[in-house]
Amino acid sequence: MAVYALTGFSLVSLLSFGYLSWDWMKPSLVADVATDPMEKSLPPSFTRPPHIIFILTDDQGYHDIGYHGSDIQTPTLDRLAAEGVKLENYYIQPICTPSRSQLITGRYQIHTGLQHSIIRPRQPNCLPLDQVTLPQKLQEAGYSTHMVGKWHLGFYKKECLPTRRGFDTFLGSLTGNVDYYTYDNCDGPDVCGYDLHEGEDVAWDQSGKYSTFLYTQRVSKILASHSPKEPIFIYVAFQAVHTPLQSPKEYIYRYRSMGNVARRKYAAMVTCMDEAVKNITWALKKYGYYDNSVIVFSTDNGGQTFSGGSNWPLRGRKGTYWEGGVRGIGFVHSPLIKRKRRTSWALVHITDWYPTLVSLAKGNLSNVQGLDGYDVWPAISEGKESPRTEILHNIDPLYNHAKYGSLEDGFGIWNTAVQASIRVGEWKLLTGDPGYSDWIPPQTLTNFPGSWWNLERLTDGLKKSVWLFNITADPYERYDLSEQRPDVVRTLLMRLVHYNQTAIPVRYPAENPRAHPDFNGGAWGPWASEDDGEEWEGSRESLKSRNKKKKKKCKICKLRSFFRKLNTRLMSNRI
């Protein structure tokens, strides 16, 4: 049996401090909303397609919500979840692009070629153009579609942009990581650019506004200008709470007693996001949408423990296939739910939102082949059994092969050096290198020299390449049963073989120097023409030569960036 060592750990660090009892109706700092706009809900009705608001947060840990016992204050999310349906058997992907691609396409990443890593800013890559996206299906059903927030599904040519993939409007960032105030993003030394876009144009004029505020205000404006008689879909992909850890100081002040600096800033960002959701919900009621609306809340992957996040008591973190990387926070809030105020243990995956939401919208799925998602609305609304019985977490043939894996260890049918993970019923199998595998309790009180988290570490099993867990009985993945149940291991390996036979080649092209923001006026944006192939390599003209030609323009860009950052630091309230 595995031997566990407890290091830097105290019972005090596991205590949950609860959250303040905030007034649901109190105006917040996120947006200006009229006083008491809410009215009593009308009886639920499906006579008209419902308005759909999908809220996706970035890097929020499994533990980092009030109803999971967190020390972070999330009163809005707690209330919405309590009045709706909490999804406690809900799975996402371990990193950004894979979760977003599976939400938008309803397909596993092995079926879109995005099974390795993320789409990086300088790669000539994006969500495959032959995929019919969720917003496109909703447009077909008569919906107005809008996106606010982080895209991270590629932008190397205009055909890849959100407004070309089914969204009527877009305000947000195209890359995966920007400053919350300046919207600058660096993809390596001296490869920096501005990344905030309005439609297909660079939104220079919005610099200096904290992104959580900016995105929430945009959602309110969209609702104010649209008629609640016409169906609307708004995809709100908050940048929060991804690094960099930045928050207005009034939110940080609430956590001034929290000893861990990273956790303090992270907590402030989560609470700010919680207030943003409150204002979005308020706007739905103010403008007459709420009674016929469905609000879906989801995280995109596990929390990053190096940056204040916590997935306790789950094992692992963001970027891993342990439960801490792939089990997400999820809930649905809607007056249209038949059985409200409950917790659902139905198996749900992020690919399921595509067929579920299109079906709710009375859209047509008959012409969409090869979906990996299921319509789980009956399971959510009525408490029926989920149609899903298994989840392919992923098969990544390009990830570093495990040193101790082999075809022999995989019964001659699967090379266990390959990173892969699958869940079938109550069983979960991992092969290859699943990623960092420790359990990390909440980081609340102390900064430790050299490392700032309390750590419970597994001290054996480092030479393994196969793990098997009964996730229903052992959700924290403490008892590896691979040696006791080789029959189950073989069965799940056969499922991996089956899925691998359906996989398409990995799309992970080399970075292209043409993507440098200096060639695009100082901003990240499309650089290939629409006539170029999907993995267009472009000109290999040296970056030095191109910089020389645009020397004057780049100096202007740098000067503008300097004053933009100076203005932000003078005007914004942040720590």
N, C-alpha and C positions, 0 to 999 in steps of 0.2 A: 504494500500500500504506500502511496506517496507520503513523504515526510514534509511537513510544512514548518517554516520558520517565521516567526513574527518579529518584525524589526521596526523600531521607531513607532510603536503603536500603543495607543492608550484608549481606555474605554471612553474617556471624556471626548476624544475626537470623533466618536460615533454618535454623540448626542445630537439630536435634532432640535434646533431652537424655535421651530414653528414659524409662523408668519403673522404679521399684523392684521387685524380685522379691519380692512379698508372698506370704505363706503363705495358700493358698486356704482353709485350715481355721481360720485364726486368728480368734477372736471380734473383732468390730469395735465401734466406738463407736455404731453406728446402732441396734442392738437387742440385747437379752439373749437368747441362744440357748444351749441346752444343748450340752455338749461332745460333739463327734464323733457327730452323729446320723445320718450318712450310711451307707447300705448299698449294696451292689453292685446295679447296675441289672439288672432282669429283661429277658429278650429282648423286643424291640419287638413290640407287638401292637395290633391295631385291633379286638379283640373288644369293647371298650367305647369309647364316645366319649371322646376325650382331654380332659384338663383344659387350659384355655387361659388363659395369662397374657399379656396385651398391655401392654407397657410403653412409654409415650410420654413423651419428654422435651421440654422447652420451650426453644427458642432455642439448642440445642446445635449448634455449627458443624460443618461437614463435616470440618474438620481436627482437631476437638477430641475425638479418641479415639485411644488408643495405636496401634492398627494402621494408622492413617493418618499415622503419623509425628509425632504430637503430643508436645509437652513436658509434657502433662498426664498424670497417672498414672491409668489406667483398667484395672487388671489383671483385674478381674472380667469386664468387658465384652470385653476382649481374649480371655480364655480361653473364655467362652461362644461368642463368634463363631468362634474357631479350631476349636472342637469341633463346631460346627454348620455353617451355610451363610451366608457373607457375601453380601449383596446389593449389588453394585457398579454396578448400573444401575437404581437405585431412586429413585423420584420422589415428592415430597410437594408441598404448596402453600407459597407464600411467607410466609403469615401464619397466625395461630392458628385462628380460626373456620373458614376454608375447609378446612384439613386435617382438623379434628375432624368437621366435617359430612360430609366425603367418606368418612372412616373409618366413621362411624356409619350412613350411608345407602347407601354403595356407588355414589353418583351424583356426577357433576361438579356444581360449584356453579351452573352455568347452569341445571341441572335442579331446583334447590331454591330459586332466587331469591336466593342468598347470594353472588352473584358480585362484589359490591362491598364492600371493606373488611372490618370485623369487626362483630359484634353488640356494641354499646356498652351500658353499664349502664343508661342511661336510655331506651333505645329499646323501644317496645312491639313486640318482634320476638323470634322464636326459631326453632329448627329446625321446619320445617313439620309440623303435627300430623298430616297425612295420610301422612307417611312412616313405613313400618314399619322400625324400627331394627334394627341388628345384635343388641343384647341381647334384643330382643323375639323375633327369630327363634330365638335360642339358648334362650330360655325355652320356646318351642314345642317344642323338641327335648329338653326335660327338664332343662335346665341351671339351676343356681342362679347368679344373676348379681349382681356387685358392682362398684361403682365407688369408687375412692379417688383424690382429687386435683382437678384443674382441669376444670370443665365448659365454660364459655365458649360455650354454644349457646343462650343466652337463658333468661330466668326471669321475664318480666313477669307471668305468671300461673302458677298451680300446675300446670296441664297441661303446662307446658314443663319442669318439673323432672326430673332424672335418674330419680327414683323413679316418675315417670309415663311415662317413655320406655323402660322395659324393665329397669331395675336394681332388684333386691330391696332393696339397701342402698346408701347413699351417705354418704361423709364427704369433704368438700372445699369448694372455693370455687366460686361461681357466675360471678364476673366473671373478667377476664383478668389481673389484676395485683394482688397483695396483699402486705403485709408478711409476711415469713417467720415472725415471732414474734407480732406483735399481730393479724395478719389484717385490718388496716385497709386500705381502698382508697379513694383520692380520685379522683373523676372531674371534676376542676376545683376551683377555689378554693371552700372551704366546702361542698363536696359530698362528704363523707367518711362512710364507714360500715364496720361490721364485716362480714367475709365469711368465715365458716367455718360450715358446716352439717352437721348429723347428720340424715340423712333429709330431712325437710321442716322441721326445727326449727333455730334458731340455736344453735350449739355454743359458748356463752359460756365454759363451763368449760375449754375446751381452749386458751384463749389463753395465750401464753407458751412453747408447745412448738414447736420448730423443725419446719417442715412436712415436710421430708424424713424426719426421725425419726418424726414422728406418723403419716405415711402408711404407712411401712414397718411400724411396730408394728401398725397396723390390719390390714394384709394378713396378718401372722402370726396375729393373733387370728381372722381369718376362716378361715384354713386349719386352725387348732387346733380350731375349733368345728364344722367341717364333716366329713362322712365322705368319705374318698377313693374310696369305692365309688360315689359319686354324682358326676356331672360338674359341674364348676364353671368359670365364666368370671369372671376378675378383670381389670378395666380399670384399670391404674395410670397415671394421668396426672399425673406429677410436676410441681410448680410449677417445680422446678429445670430449667434454670438461668436463667430469666427474671429481669429486674431486679425489685426492687432487689437489688444485689449484697450478699448477707448470708450469712455462713457462721460456724459455730462456730470459735473461734480455733485449736483444735488442728489443723484442716485448713489454715488459712491459714499456720500455722507451717511446714508442709512446703514451702511455696513462698516462704519469706522472702527467698530470694536473687533472686527474680524482680523486676526493677526496675519493671515497669509495674504500678501499684497495681490498676487495674481488672482486668487479666489475672490478677493474683495472687488476687484475691477470686473471680473467675470460675473459675479452676482449682480452687480449694478447693471450690467448690460442685459442680463436676463430679466430683471425687474422692469427695466425700461421697455423691453420688448413686450412684456406682459401688459403694461399700460397701453402700448400701441394696439394690441389685440382688443383691449377694452374699448378704445376709441373706434376701431373698425366695427365692432359689434354695435356700438352706440350709433354710428352712422347708418348701419343697416336698418336700425329701428327708426331713426329720425327721418329717413327718406323713403320709408315704406317698403323695404325689401324683406325684413326679418321674418315675417309670418310665412313666407314661402321660400325660405332659404335653407341651405345645407352648408354648415361650416365644418371643414375637415382640418384638423391640426396634426402635423407630422414633423418629426425631426428627420434630418437627412442621413445622419450616421451617428455613431457613438461620440461621446465627449472626448476631447483631447486633454488628458490628465496633466500634461506639461503646461497647459494654459488655463488652469483653474477648473476644468470640467471634472465631473465625477459620474462614474457608471456603477457605483456601489449599489448592491452587493455583487454585481455581475463581474465576470472575469474579462480582462482585456480592455482595450480602448479603441478609439478611432483608428482606422487602418488595419484592423485585425478581424479575423473571422470568428473570434470568441464572441460570446453573447454580448459583452460590453461594446463590441463594434457594430453588431448587426441587429440587436433588439432595440426598437425605437419607442419613443413616446408617441402615442397616437390616441386621438379621440374624435368623435363626431358629435356635433351639437346641432340640433334642428328641431323645430316644432313639428316636423313631419315624421319624426321617429315614433313608431307605435309603442315600443317598450323603452321608456326613458329611465334615467336615474339608475343605471346598473353598470356592472363590469362584465365585459365579454371576453371569454377565453377562446373564441373562435380564431383559428389560424388565418392570419391576413398578411399579405405581402404588398409592398409598394406597387408592384405591377397590377394589383387588383383594382386600383383606382380608375384606370383607363376604362375597362368594361363596366365598372360600377357606375361611374359618373355619366358615361355615354348612355347607359340604360336609363338612368334617372332623368336624363334630358330627352328621353324618347327618341334618341338617335338610332341610326342604323348600323349594326355591327355585322350584318350578314356578308358584307363585301370586304371585311377585314379578316384575313387569314393569318394563322400562326401566332395568335396572342398567347402569352404565358399567364396572363392574369385571369381572374374569375370575377363574376358579378357577386359581390359579397353583401349587397344591400339587405337581402332577407336575413342574413346572419346578424347584421348590425341592427336593423330596425325591429325585427320580430324575434330575435333570439334563436333563429333556426341554425342548424348545423352548417358549418362552413363547407363549401364545395371543394376547398383546397385541402389536400392531405400531405403535400410535400412542397419543399422549397429548394431550388438550386441556388445556394448562396453565390457560387461562382466556380469557374474553372479558368485559371490564369496560366497558360503555358509559358509565358515570358517571365514570370516572377522567378527570382532566384530559386533554383531547385534545392530541396533539402539535402544536406550532406549524407544523411543516413537512409534516404528513401531508395526504393528499388522496385523493379517489376516483380521480383520474387516475393517481396513483402506484400504485394498486392495480388497474391494468388495467381500470378501470371496474366492477369487481365487488366491491371492498372499500375502505372508507375507511381508509387507513393511519394516520390520526390516532387511531383507536381502539386502546386498549391491548389487545393480544391476543398469545397465544403458543401454538404447537402443535408437536408433534414427530411426524413420520411416518417410520418406518424410521430411517435414520441422519441425517435432515435435521431441523433445528429452525428455525422461523421466528418472528420477533418483529416486531410492528408497534406504532405509537404510541410511548409513553414507557415503556420496560421498567423504568425505575428506575436508581438509582445503579450505574454500570458499571465501576468500577475493580477492579483486583486488589490485594488487601491482604495482604501477607505476615504471618507470625506476629508478634504484638506481645509480645516477650519481654523485651527488655533495657532499653529506654530510654523515658523520657517526653519527648516532643518539645514544645517551646513551641508553644502554640496548637493543636496536634493531636498525639495520642499514638500514631498508627499510622504504620508505614512504608508508603509508597504508590507503586505503579506505576500511572501514569495514562495513559489514552488521550487523545491531544492533538488528534485530528481526529474527524470523523464526528458532530459535535454537531448538525448540521442534517439528520440522517437521520430516517426514520420506518419503515424496513424493514431488517431484518438477516436473513441466512441463514447457517447454519453446518452443516458436516458434523460432528455431535457425536461420531461414532465416531472420526473421524480428528483432530478438533480439540476435545477435551472442555473446553478452557479458553477457547473462544470468542475466539480471537485473529485469525482470518482470516474476515472477512465476504465471502461469495461471492454476495451478492444481485445484483451487477452482472454477474458472470460467468455466473450460472445463472438467468436470468429465467424459464426454463421450469419450474424447480423452484419458484420463488417463486409463479408462477401456480397451479401444482398445489396447493400448500399453502394459498394464499388460497382456492381453491375448497373445501377442507376446512373452513376457517373459516366460509365462507358456509353450508356444509351444517350445521355445528353451531349456528350462530347462528339458523338456521330452527327449531331444536328448543328454543331457550332460552325460559324463562318470564320474566315481568317481574321486575325487580330488587325485592327486599324491603329497603328502607332507610328506614323511617319517621323522622319528626322525633322528637327527644327529648321526653319527657313530664315535666313538673315533679312529677307524682305519684310518680315513682320515687325522689325524694329520701329517703335513709335516715332522716331525722328523722321521716318519716311512718310508719316501720316500727320504731320503738323503737331507732333508731340502727344498724340493720343493713340491708344490701342484701337484698332479697327480693321476692317477687311483690307487685304492687300492684293488678292488675286482677282482676275477678271472672271466674269460669269461663264466665259467660254472655256476656261481651264478645267482640267479634270479634277476629281475629288481629292486627289493627292498630288496636286500641282506643286512642282518644286520651284518654279519661277527662275528668275535670273540668279546666277551665282556671282554676279558682280560684287566685288569686295565692299564690305561695310565702310572701310576707310575711304574708298573712292566716292561712294554715295554721300557720306558725311561731308566730304569736301565740296561737292556740288551744292549741298543744302546748308552750308556753313552759316550763312546769314540767317536763314529761316530758323535753324536750330538755336542760334543765340537768342533770337526773339522768344522761342519756346521756353528756353531756360530762364530768361528774365521774367516771363509771364508766370512760370511755375514758382519762381522765388517770391514774387509779390503775392501770389495766390496763397502760398503757405504762410507768409508773414501776416496777411490779412486774417487768415483762419485762426492763427494763434492769438491774435489780438481780440478777435470777436467771439470766439467760441469759449464756452465754459467747460473745460475738460481737465483731467488730471492724467 
